[in-house]
Amino acid sequence: MPDTRAWTFYILRCADGSLYCGIALDAADRVRIHNAGQGADYTARRRPVRLVHTEIHPTKVAAHRREVQVKAWRSGRKEQLVRGFPSAGSG
């Protein structure tokens, strides 16, 4: 039986101003996990974190592809995405 749950690609703003990208079924719950220090080592050392961007994807594979794509971007382009600039949304 195929998994029909929607996945979320998310970006967090860490306390040091850096951005962290991830995917989850429940982004709000994942933020709580990060802020409890039980998420990634990166965010555990940079708490508190706050959710600054989300995108819904139909599959885990699609969300993961977007995560890989955005992680490869330079920080300036990620900042544009977080701020909502359409030119940062594709490619």
C-alpha atoms as a printed R data frame, in Angstrom:
   type eleno elety resid chain resno      x      y       z
1  ATOM     1    CA   MET     A     1  0.000  0.000   0.000
2  ATOM     2    CA   PRO     A     2  1.569  3.329  -1.052
3  ATOM     3    CA   ASP     A     3  2.237  6.037   1.504
4  ATOM     4    CA   THR     A     4 -0.186  8.883   0.726
5  ATOM     5    CA   ARG     A     5  0.896 11.274   3.480
6  ATOM     6    CA   ALA     A     6  2.154 14.701   2.455
7  ATOM     7    CA   TRP     A     7  5.686 15.618   3.479
8  ATOM     8    CA   THR     A     8  6.972 19.064   4.382
9  ATOM     9    CA   PHE     A     9 10.290 20.562   3.377
10 ATOM    10    CA   TYR     A    10 11.151 23.132   6.038
11 ATOM    11    CA   ILE     A    11 13.775 25.729   6.849
12 ATOM    12    CA   LEU     A    12 14.634 26.769  10.398
13 ATOM    13    CA   ARG     A    13 16.367 29.948  11.542
14 ATOM    14    CA   CYS     A    14 18.814 29.042  14.301
15 ATOM    15    CA   ALA     A    15 19.716 31.305  17.236
16 ATOM    16    CA   ASP     A    16 23.029 32.175  15.537
17 ATOM    17    CA   GLY     A    17 21.179 33.339  12.406
18 ATOM    18    CA   SER     A    18 22.095 30.322  10.286
19 ATOM    19    CA   LEU     A    19 19.534 28.317   8.330
20 ATOM    20    CA   TYR     A    20 18.834 24.593   8.632
21 ATOM    21    CA   CYS     A    21 16.885 22.548   6.054
22 ATOM    22    CA   GLY     A    22 14.972 19.351   6.694
23 ATOM    23    CA   ILE     A    23 11.887 17.296   5.895
24 ATOM    24    CA   ALA     A    24  9.132 15.941   8.129
25 ATOM    25    CA   LEU     A    25  5.570 14.706   8.146
26 ATOM    26    CA   ASP     A    26  4.730 17.214  10.880
27 ATOM    27    CA   ALA     A    27  6.925 20.321  10.724
28 ATOM    28    CA   ALA     A    28  5.594 21.849  13.950
29 ATOM    29    CA   ASP     A    29  6.366 18.671  15.873
30 ATOM    30    CA   ARG     A    30  9.801 18.510  14.290
31 ATOM    31    CA   VAL     A    31 10.530 22.084  15.441
32 ATOM    32    CA   ARG     A    32  9.627 21.051  19.007
33 ATOM    33    CA   ILE     A    33 12.036 18.122  18.714
34 ATOM    34    CA   HIS     A    34 14.817 20.407  17.455
35 ATOM    35    CA   ASN     A    35 14.201 22.882  20.274
36 ATOM    36    CA   ALA     A    36 14.310 20.066  22.831
37 ATOM    37    CA   GLY     A    37 17.841 19.282  21.620
38 ATOM    38    CA   GLN     A    38 16.749 15.930  20.212
39 ATOM    39    CA   GLY     A    39 16.926 16.826  16.528
40 ATOM    40    CA   ALA     A    40 20.068 17.218  14.486
41 ATOM    41    CA   ASP     A    41 23.370 17.923  16.231
42 ATOM    42    CA   TYR     A    42 23.566 21.146  14.190
43 ATOM    43    CA   THR     A    43 20.363 22.566  15.671
44 ATOM    44    CA   ALA     A    44 21.011 21.172  19.160
45 ATOM    45    CA   ARG     A    45 24.018 23.513  19.392
46 ATOM    46    CA   ARG     A    46 22.120 26.499  17.944
47 ATOM    47    CA   ARG     A    47 18.867 26.586  19.890
48 ATOM    48    CA   PRO     A    48 16.325 27.974  19.943
49 ATOM    49    CA   VAL     A    49 15.255 27.526  16.341
50 ATOM    50    CA   ARG     A    50 12.175 28.892  14.623
51 ATOM    51    CA   LEU     A    51 10.336 27.812  11.517
52 ATOM    52    CA   VAL     A    52 10.768 30.336   8.690
53 ATOM    53    CA   HIS     A    53  9.733 28.446   5.543
54 ATOM    54    CA   THR     A    54  7.657 25.403   4.591
55 ATOM    55    CA   GLU     A    55  6.657 23.682   1.363
56 ATOM    56    CA   ILE     A    56  4.275 20.747   1.114
57 ATOM    57    CA   HIS     A    57  5.288 17.860  -1.172
58 ATOM    58    CA   PRO     A    58  3.220 14.823  -2.154
59 ATOM    59    CA   THR     A    59  5.910 12.267  -1.297
60 ATOM    60    CA   LYS     A    60  8.965 11.840   0.881
61 ATOM    61    CA   VAL     A    61 11.064 11.495  -2.269
62 ATOM    62    CA   ALA     A    62  9.838 14.843  -3.608
63 ATOM    63    CA   ALA     A    63 10.467 16.588  -0.291
64 ATOM    64    CA   HIS     A    64 13.938 15.058  -0.061
65 ATOM    65    CA   ARG     A    65 14.788 16.171  -3.600
66 ATOM    66    CA   ARG     A    66 13.825 19.726  -2.679
67 ATOM    67    CA   GLU     A    67 15.892 19.514   0.516
68 ATOM    68    CA   VAL     A    68 18.964 18.381  -1.442
69 ATOM    69    CA   GLN     A    69 18.394 21.126  -4.010
70 ATOM    70    CA   VAL     A    70 18.109 23.934  -1.451
71 ATOM    71    CA   LYS     A    71 20.968 22.652   0.720
72 ATOM    72    CA   ALA     A    72 23.246 23.017  -2.322
73 ATOM    73    CA   TRP     A    73 22.403 26.720  -2.646
74 ATOM    74    CA   ARG     A    74 24.572 29.462  -1.215
75 ATOM    75    CA   SER     A    75 23.234 31.174   1.888
76 ATOM    76    CA   GLY     A    76 22.123 34.291  -0.007
77 ATOM    77    CA   ARG     A    77 19.802 32.320  -2.228
78 ATOM    78    CA   LYS     A    78 18.371 30.466   0.790
79 ATOM    79    CA   GLU     A    79 17.748 33.850   2.419
80 ATOM    80    CA   GLN     A    80 15.833 34.967  -0.687
81 ATOM    81    CA   LEU     A    81 13.658 31.867  -0.478
82 ATOM    82    CA   VAL     A    82 12.930 32.506   3.187
83 ATOM    83    CA   ARG     A    83 12.020 36.107   2.383
84 ATOM    84    CA   GLY     A    84  9.685 34.982  -0.388
85 ATOM    85    CA   PHE     A    85 11.497 36.142  -3.493
86 ATOM    86    CA   PRO     A    86 10.012 34.171  -6.424
87 ATOM    87    CA   SER     A    87 13.358 34.042  -8.246
88 ATOM    88    CA   ALA     A    88 14.762 31.823  -5.502
89 ATOM    89    CA   GLY     A    89 11.965 29.270  -5.750
90 ATOM    90    CA   SER     A    90 13.131 27.132  -8.658
91 ATOM    91    CA   GLY     A    91 16.245 25.654 -10.158
